[in-house]
Amino acid sequence: MKTLALLCAALIAARAQAPYERIRRAESEPGNWLTYSGAYAGHRFSALSQITSGNVAGLKPVWVYQTSDLNKFETSPIVMDGIVYISEPRSGAAALDARTGRPLWLYQRNLPPDIRPCCGEVNRGLAVLGDSLFLGTLDAHLVALDRRTGRALWDVEVADYKAGYSITVAPLAVKDKIVTGVSGGELGVRGLIDAYDPKTGKRVWRFWTVPGPGEPGHDTWSGESWKTGSAASWGTAAYDPDANLI
């Protein structure tokens, strides 16, 4: 019985790692785009070779999808197994058939009327891990969506939007954690980077980008300026799997 229990535990652990390992090997799937920058190195390079300097002039639209909002559009799509997943302005998301552009589902969020994003109500993209997508919102929440239906699985507050925080960054899925930063530097927030459990939405750790009392570097901030030091983390990070460093 002990051996069987150990085997079951090993199988569960292997299944939990499989989605992450797929992203880690993303460069071996050039027909997919499994994370914000294509692969963890952040090069944003595609190894696809069908488009060349000799035929690029012949490209033409096959389909066009109209987003549900006319705010600035800054997303980088996730492409996975024939489906394109995009975030939309004002914290929405959609799944589209890659061949036809046909919408498969649409997630729309009701936002408070007093959000204060500095530079347009944008969203830069999603993260995917297994059967879930992860979306940051303009009211500074992180939301998990069912990749097949767009149904919200959990919704957690990362920071208080009334203090000037928002999220426009595409999250990063690393191993068994979803990492996100925040926007709001123009409004005097204290920057942070969080990691969350993808199954439950529970926060696993927080790193303050401006050091507080007792943290290295705090003495370089005069008075209480560290409380509004900004250092917002609105760019999606690269990740080094070998060094295990973001």
QUIDA-V606046 format. One record per pair of residues at least 24 apart in sequence whose ideal C-beta (glycine too) atoms are under 10 Angstrom apart, sorted by the first residue. I is the first residue (numbers start at 1). J is the second residue. Records with the same first field share a line. If there is no record, write none. Layout:
I: J + J
//
This chain:
13: 176
15: 130
16: 129 + 130 + 175 + 176 + 198 + 199
17: 175 + 176
18: 130
19: 128 + 129 + 130 + 131 + 132 + 173 + 175 + 176 + 198
20: 129 + 130 + 173 + 174 + 175 + 176 + 177 + 198 + 241
21: 175 + 241
22: 80 + 128 + 129 + 130
23: 127 + 128 + 129 + 172 + 173 + 174 + 175 + 239 + 241
24: 174 + 175 + 239 + 241
25: 241
29: 79 + 80 + 81
31: 79 + 80 + 81 + 82 + 98
32: 78 + 79 + 80 + 81 + 82 + 83 + 98 + 128
33: 76 + 77 + 78 + 79 + 80 + 84 + 85 + 128
34: 78 + 79 + 80 + 81 + 127 + 128 + 129 + 173
35: 76 + 78 + 125 + 126 + 127 + 128 + 129 + 170 + 171 + 172 + 173 + 174 + 236 + 238 + 239
36: 75 + 76 + 77 + 78 + 124 + 125 + 126 + 127 + 128 + 169 + 170 + 171 + 172 + 173 + 235 + 236 + 237 + 238
37: 76 + 125 + 170 + 172 + 236 + 237 + 238 + 239
38: 76 + 79
39: 238 + 239
40: 172 + 173 + 174 + 237 + 238 + 239 + 240 + 241 + 246
41: 238 + 239 + 240 + 241
42: 172 + 235 + 236 + 237 + 238 + 239 + 240
43: 238
44: 76
61: 101
62: 98 + 99 + 100 + 101
63: 96 + 97 + 98 + 99 + 100 + 101 + 102
64: 101
65: 94 + 96 + 97 + 100 + 101 + 102 + 103
66: 101 + 103
67: 92 + 94 + 106
68: 92 + 94 + 103 + 106 + 108
69: 108 + 121
71: 117 + 120 + 121 + 122 + 123 + 138
72: 119 + 120 + 121 + 122 + 123 + 168
73: 120 + 122 + 123
74: 119 + 120 + 122 + 123 + 124 + 125 + 168 + 170
75: 122 + 123 + 124 + 125 + 126 + 170
76: 124 + 125 + 126 + 170 + 236
77: 125 + 126
78: 125 + 126 + 127 + 128 + 133 + 147 + 170
79: 128
80: 128 + 133 + 147
81: 147
83: 147 + 148
85: 125 + 126 + 127 + 128 + 133 + 135 + 145 + 147 + 150
86: 123 + 125 + 126
87: 122 + 123 + 124 + 125 + 126 + 133 + 135 + 136 + 137 + 168 + 170
88: 122 + 123 + 135
89: 120 + 121 + 122 + 123 + 138
90: 115 + 117 + 121 + 122 + 123 + 137 + 138
91: 115 + 117 + 121 + 122 + 123 + 135 + 136 + 137 + 138 + 139 + 141 + 143 + 166 + 167 + 168
92: 123 + 135 + 137 + 150
93: 123 + 125 + 126 + 133 + 134 + 135 + 143 + 145 + 150
94: 150
95: 133 + 145 + 147 + 148 + 149 + 150
103: 150
104: 148 + 149 + 150
105: 145 + 146 + 147 + 148 + 149 + 150 + 151
106: 150
107: 133 + 135 + 143 + 145 + 146 + 149 + 150 + 151 + 152
108: 150
109: 135 + 137 + 138 + 139 + 141 + 143 + 152 + 155
110: 139
111: 137 + 138 + 139 + 141 + 161 + 166
112: 138 + 139 + 161 + 162
114: 139 + 161 + 162
115: 139 + 140 + 161 + 162 + 164 + 165 + 166
116: 161 + 162 + 163 + 164 + 165 + 166 + 184 + 186 + 187
117: 161 + 164 + 165 + 166 + 167 + 168 + 183 + 184 + 186 + 187
118: 164 + 166 + 168 + 183 + 184 + 185 + 186 + 187 + 232 + 234
119: 166 + 168 + 183 + 186 + 234
120: 168
121: 166 + 168
122: 166 + 168 + 183 + 234
123: 166 + 167 + 168 + 169 + 170
124: 167 + 168 + 169 + 170 + 171 + 183 + 234 + 235 + 236
125: 168 + 169 + 170 + 171 + 236
126: 170 + 171 + 173
127: 169 + 170 + 171 + 172 + 173 + 174 + 178 + 179 + 180 + 198 + 236
128: 171 + 173
129: 171 + 172 + 173 + 174 + 175 + 176 + 177 + 178 + 198 + 199
130: 173 + 198 + 199
132: 173 + 178 + 198 + 199
133: 171 + 173
134: 170 + 171 + 172 + 173 + 178 + 179 + 180 + 196 + 198 + 201
135: 167 + 170 + 171 + 180
136: 166 + 167 + 168 + 169 + 170 + 171 + 178 + 180 + 181 + 182 + 183 + 234
137: 161 + 166 + 167 + 168
138: 165 + 166 + 167 + 168 + 183
139: 165 + 166 + 167
140: 164 + 165 + 166 + 167 + 180 + 182 + 183 + 184 + 189
141: 165 + 166 + 167 + 180 + 201
142: 167 + 171 + 178 + 180 + 194 + 196 + 201 + 203
143: 167 + 171 + 201
144: 171 + 178 + 196 + 197 + 198 + 199 + 200 + 201
153: 198 + 199 + 200 + 201
154: 196 + 197 + 198 + 199 + 200 + 201 + 202
155: 201
156: 194 + 196 + 197 + 200 + 201 + 202 + 203
157: 201 + 203
158: 182 + 192 + 194 + 196 + 203 + 206
159: 183 + 184 + 189 + 190 + 191 + 192 + 194 + 206
160: 189
163: 187 + 188 + 189 + 190 + 228
164: 188 + 189 + 190 + 228 + 230 + 232
165: 189 + 190 + 191 + 192 + 232
166: 232 + 234
167: 194 + 233 + 234
168: 232 + 234 + 235
169: 193 + 232 + 233 + 234 + 235 + 236 + 237
170: 234 + 235 + 236
171: 195 + 196 + 198 + 236 + 237
172: 236 + 237 + 238 + 239 + 246
173: 198 + 239
174: 237 + 239 + 241 + 244 + 246
175: 239 + 241 + 244
176: 204
177: 203 + 204 + 205 + 246
178: 204
179: 204 + 205 + 207 + 233 + 236 + 237 + 239 + 246
180: 233 + 234 + 236 + 237
181: 207 + 209 + 231 + 232 + 233 + 234 + 235 + 236 + 237
182: 209 + 231 + 232 + 233 + 234
183: 232 + 233 + 234 + 235
184: 230 + 232 + 233 + 234
185: 209 + 228 + 229 + 230 + 231 + 232 + 233 + 234
186: 230 + 232
187: 228 + 230 + 232
188: 225 + 227 + 228 + 229 + 230
189: 227 + 228 + 229 + 230 + 231 + 232
190: 226 + 227 + 228 + 229 + 230 + 231 + 232
191: 229 + 230 + 231 + 232 + 233 + 234
192: 231 + 232 + 233
193: 231 + 233 + 237 + 246
194: 233
195: 246
207: 233 + 246
209: 233
//
